[in-house]
């Protein structure tokens, strides 16, 4: 077999040999996918927790202000009732 033909065949087979050598094992892909999936799930849980904490932290001052306003209204209504009772008692 002439040298040129051997080189030609070798050049045709070289990419196949390289692909066969580089093919990852299926088990490694599965393990990597499971690890990545777990990491993504943990990160999603962290993001959810941070979002819930952020909302609660932002809502707390507003809830306190609303409670204070309700107490003020209740106090004004009570004062108004006392004043109305005092006015009718006279």
Buried (B, 14 or more C-beta within 10 A) or exposed (E): EEEEEEEEEEEEEEEEEEEEEEEEEEEEEEEEEEEEEEEEEEEEEEEEEEEEEEEEEEEEEEEEEEEEEEEEEEEEEEEEEEEEEEEEEE
